Each structure stands twice: as C-alpha cells, then as structure tokens.
Amino acid sequence: MKENGGKRGRNPSLHDVAKKAGVSAASVSRVLNKVNPTSERLRSRVQAAVDALGYVPKNAQEVETGKMLGVISYDLRNPYFCEIITGIQDRAVVFGLTPMILDLQCGHAEWESVRAAAAALDCKGYVFLGTGVAEHDLAEFAAQAGTPVVAVNQAIRHPSIRTINIDYEKATYAAAQHLLGLGHRRVGFLGGSPSSPVSVEKIRGVQVAMTEAGLELPAANVIYGAATVEWGFQAMNSLLARPEDSRPTAVLCACDVIALGVLHALRSAQLSVPGDVSVVGFDDIDMACHSNPPLTTISPPKYDMGRRAVDLLLARDDPQSSPITEYVMIESPLVVRESTGACPRER
C-alpha cells in the first residue's frame, strides 16, 4: 500500500521521499537524476521510499513558476560540492524553493549547453559552485536571466554578482607554517590548474610562508593536475620516482580527494605517513577523518556556505533586509590529525 506523504490527495514531494529514506533531499535529487557517484545502498533506499510513497518526479516544466533555484556545479563527483549543495537544499526548502542541479564539468562547450538549459528554466536565482566560468560570462548570464546570481568558491567582484569565497592564501599559509614548524624544508604542492585563480592563491600562501622561513618552493615540487584520487596517486608516484634526498618530505594537496590518492601511493611504496612523508589536504570532506591515517586538512564551513549562498541570493528580493556584503570572505581553519608529523631528519 502506497503512502501519500501524510496528506490525502497530495502528490508526495521530493522532501517526503528524503524524509522516508532518511537522507537529504540533495541525495534524493542525485539518485533520481542519476548523478554519480551514488552507492547501491543509497539508490536502494531512495527507490524504496519512492515506491512506498508513489512519488512521481516532476519535470522542470511542472515545478511551480518562480519556485526553482538553479544550482550549477563544477563537479558533483567531488564530495566537497555535495556538502555545499546539502546546505543549499536545506536552506532553500525554508523558502519553498526547489533546487535544480546542473553539472558543468568545467569546459566551454559544457558551459554553453548548461547556460542554455539554465536559461530555459524559470528560476528565482542561480548559485554557481566553483565553476571557473569567467566573470564576464557570469555577468552576461545574470543580465540575460534577470535574476540574482551568487558565485561560491570564485574570486569575482562584479556589481551584478554576489560572492562567497575562501581565503585560500591565508589557509595554505597556515598549513605551510604547520609543516615548517615540524621541521619540513622540502615541501611539495599537488593539484589545480596553473591558470586557475584558486590555484594561484593556494600556491602563493605556501610561497609566502616558505619565503619568510628563508626557503623556496621549487617549480619541480609543484605539479598541476586533476582533482581526482587517481591523479593524486599518479602525481605522488612521480615524486617518489626521484632520489630520496631530493623529493619532498611533506606534500600539501589542493583538495582532499587528491590527498587520498597520495596516501594510497605512499602505502603502496611501503612508506609511512607521517613517518616518512607528511600529507595535508584541503576541504575536510567526510572521508578525511576516516582515511588511513586520518588526514590533516583545511576545513571550510561547507554546509554553512551553502546556506549563506541562499540567504545572499534572496536578500535582493527583500527591501526590508539589512545591507549585506556583496563579497563574503570565509576563513578556513587547519584541522591537525595524524597525517602530519616531524620531518624524519628532525627526529
């Protein structure tokens, strides 16, 4: 016998399915939209709730006009963005909004197709998550859509776009100081694109800390690449191919998923973390505290960033709201766990 969400005659909502399955609405959305990665257990729970409630997913055209909130993401495979989306989802529902999630996958052709799809929706506003889309493209999109636009994880300063960004330089500066304080002098940095403003800021923080210590960050110790576990594994292996006295004794990664690959490479080489090499991540995803060993990482307030993005977006529609900052800079503390320790020479 199918339930109806508790109200006779009412078609169950996505939020009813989420409550029934015991998961977030964002997780239900990912399963129904077949966005990877999703576990078989999660898919089974969601499908069981869908069957029990008799839920029929709505097409974009069936959602009540003006009740959608567009969320355009860089890469839903990265758990970091999923945690932000959970914050967006939980805050949006308070205002009766339904997030519509589009995955950009970072490319010009993809951006053109996603821009066209987003423009076809009647959204109350749009949140862009670390997409890397150029400022002028976002400004043009905002003007054409005629709705508020909030950019998260992008250093954008434009009058038509509100921004929530992380102080990347300050965060990696603190991480590098932590490693220097442990006696490390050969530090490596893995990940990101050399043309990405985020990568530039992250590397600058490391460089400043090392310069203050009278050291350099050699170009050979900086490897750019993809934000994936596999790339982190391969990049660390390339560092391990060097003579032992020339490779880094500590590695700072652009994100936690890269750091997980680094940990795997070090274990495969029968090296100890942090006995032989210390590792620092960035993002503090759920897996970070359960890695082997638990990962020292920089911890942005991801869920809160999602909630604040919705508040920032809707503030434009409330003339009675108090003035808010167009550009919000978030500080991200370093969480020290077991993947960093004294440099072998210092012991």
N, C-alpha and C positions, 0 to 999 in steps of 0.2 A: 504494500500500500504506500503510495507516494504522499509525502507531506507537502504542505504549501507555504512553508515559511511562517506559519502561525496565524495567518490571516486568510479567511475564506475568500476564494476568488482572486487572490493576489498572486501574480506570477512571481516566484521566488527570484531574489536578486543575487548578484554575484557575492554580496556581503553575507547573504543567508548561506550560500554554499561554503564560504570561507569559515563561517561560524560552525557549520555542521561538520566540516572536515577538520576543524581545529588548527587551521593555518591562516596566514594572512591573505587578504584579498589580492595582493600583488602576486602571491604564489599561485592562486587560482587562475589569475589572468595569464601567467606564464604557461601553465599547463594547457589551458583552453586555446591559447594562441600558438601552442607547440614551439615555445621558445626554449632552446637548450642552454645550459644543462638542467634537466629535471630528473629526479630519481624515480625509479619504478614505484617505490613506496609512496612518494608524493602523488604521482599520477593516479595510483590506485585509490588513494584516499579521496582525492578530488572527484574522480569518476564515480565512486560510491556515493558521495554526497550529491552529485548531480543527478544520479539515478533515483536516489531516495526522495529528493525534493521535486523531481520532474522539471529541473531548471532548463530553460531554453535560452542559449546565449543570444544576445541582441546583436544585430548588425549595427554598424556605426550610424546608419540612417534611422534606426529605430530608437536611438537614445534621444531623450528629450532635448530639444533645441537649447543651446546655451548651458547645458549641464555637463559638458565634457571638458576635461583638462588634458591637453596634449603633453605627453612626456616623450621627448626624443633623446634616446640614449646612445652613447658611443659604442658600448659593447655589453650586452646583457649576460655574456658568459662570465664576466668578472663579478664575483660576489660583492665587491665594493659598491657597484652601482645598484645592485639589488637591494642593499640595505638602505640606500638613499630613497629608492622607489617605495620601499615599505613605509618610510616616514611621510612621503608624499601621499601615498594611498590613505594612511590613517588620518592625516590632517584633511585631505580633500573630502572624505566622507562626512566630516563635520559640517561642511558647507553644501552637502548634497551633490557633490561633483563626482563624476566617474572618470578616472584616468584612462586615457587611450595611449598605449605604449607602442612606439615605433623604434626599431633598432637601426641605427645609421651605419654601423660597421666602417666608419671613417674612410670615406672616399668621395671624390667629386661626383661621379656618376650616381652613387648611392644617395648622396645629398640631394641631387636633383630629383630623384624619384621620391624620396621621403618628403621633400619640400612640397611637391605636387600633391602627395597623399595627405599631408597635414593641412594644406590649404583647402582641400576639399571637405574637411571636417568643420563643423560649426563649434569651435572650442571657445571657452571663456578666456583662455590664455594658454601659454606654452612654457614648459620648463625644458631647457636643453642641458643635458648632463655630460659635461666634459667632451663635447663633440669635436672640438677643434675647428668648427666652422668659422670662417673668417668674420671679423667684426662687421664689415660692410655687408656681408651676406645675411647675417642675423638682423641687422638694422633694416635691410630691404625687406626681409621676411616680415618683421614686425609691422612695417608700414603697410605692406600689402594685406596682411591678415587683419589689421586694425584692432588688435588685441594686445594685452600686456605680454611681455616676454621676459623670462628670468633665465640667466645663464649660471650654471653651477660648475665649479672647477674650471673657470676660464677667466683670464685677466682682461676683462672687457670694461672699458669706460666709455659708454655712449649714452646720451640723454634718453634714448628710447628703450634701453635695456637695463634691467636691474641685475646685479651680480652677487653671487655668494662664492667666495674664493678662499683658498687656503694660503696661509703664509708659508709657502714651500721653502723659501730660503731660510727662514728662521728655524723651521722644523729640521731640515737636513744639517744646518749649522749645529744644532743641539746634538743631533745624532753623531756627527763627526767629532764634536768635542768629547762625547762619551767614549768613543773609540780611542781618541788621542789620550784621554785620561787613563785608559787601560794599558797604555804603552805602545799602541799600534802606530807605526810610522809609514807602512806601505798599505794604503787604502785603495780599494777599487770601487767603481760605480757601474752598475749594470742596469740597462733598460732605458726606454724612452726614445723619442726621435730627436736628432740633433737640431731640427728646425722647430721643435715644439717649445713654446714659451715656458711650459711647465718644466720640461727637462732642463732648460737654461737656468731657471730659478733653483731647481734642486741641486744642480751641479755647482752653482755659484755659492750656495750655502756651505758645501763641502770645501770648496776652494778657499773661501774666506777663513774658515776655521783652520785649515792647514797652513795658510799664509801667516796667520797670527802665531802659529807654532813654529814658524821658520821652515816650513816644508812645502812641497809642491804636490799637486795631483797630476801625475804624468798622463799624457794623452793615451799612452798604451794601456793605462789602467781604467780607461773609460770605454765601455762597449755599449753601443746603441742597439736596440732591437725591439722585439715584440713583447707585449705584456701577457706572456703565457708561461705555464710551468715548463713546457718542453724547451722553450727558448732559454729560460734560466738554467736548465740542466746543461744545454749545449754551451752556453756562454761560460759557465763555471768550468766546464771541461777544457775550454780553450785556455783559460787562465792556468789550470793545473798542468797543461802541457809545457809550461815554461819551467826553467830551472827553479828549484825550491827557493833559492836565495833572491830571486827577482820577482816572484809572484806575490800578490797582496796577502797580508795576514788577516785582513778584515775586508768584508765586502758589504757595501751599502746598496740595496736594491731599490729600484724605482717603485716597486709595488710588491705586495706580499706573495702574489702568485709566482712572480719571478723568484722570490726568495725560497719558495717551496721547492722549485726545481734545483736551486743552488744547494739546498740541504741534501737533496737526493744525490746530486753529483758527488758531494763530499763523502757521503756514506758509501757510495759505490767505489770510491777511491780509498776506502778504509781510513779516512781521516776523521779526526774528532772535532766536533763543534761543541764548545768553543776552544777545545784544547789545541787544535792546530789552526783553525780559521774561525773568526767571529763573523756572524751574519746579522744584518739589520734589514728589516723590511719597511714598508710604508703602506698604511691603510688600516691595519689591525682588523682584518676580516675575521669571521668566527673561527676559521681553522687555525689562525695564528697561535692561539694559546694552546692548541692541541697538536701542534706539529712536534716533530722529534729532532731536537729538543724544542720546547716552547719558544716562540720567536720574539726577540726584541724588535719592536716596531714603533712607528709613529702612528698615533691614533687620532684621526679626525673624527669629530662627532657626527657620523654619517646619518644616523636616523634623524637627529635634530636638524641637520642641514636640509633634509627633505621636507620636514615640517615648516621650517623657516622659509623655504622656497615658495610654498603655497601662500603663506602669510604675506610674503613680499609681493607676490603676483596679485593677490586680491586687494592689497592696500590701495591700489589705483582706483578701485571702484567705490571706495568709501571716503567721501569728502569729510566725514567727521573724524577720521582716524588721525592720530598724531603723526607729524612728519617722521619719515624713516629714511635711513641712509640708502642711497642708491647703490653703494658698493660696500658689501659686508665682507670683512676680512676675518677668517676663522683661524684661531690658533690651535695647533695640534700637538699635544704633549708626547714625549717619548716614553713608552712603556718598556721598562727593562725586565726581560725574562732571562731565560737560560742559554740563549744562543750567542751571547757575548761574554767574553772573559779576558783576562790578562793576556797580552801578547806572549807567545812562547818564550821569547828572549828575556822578558821581564820576570818570568817565573824562575 
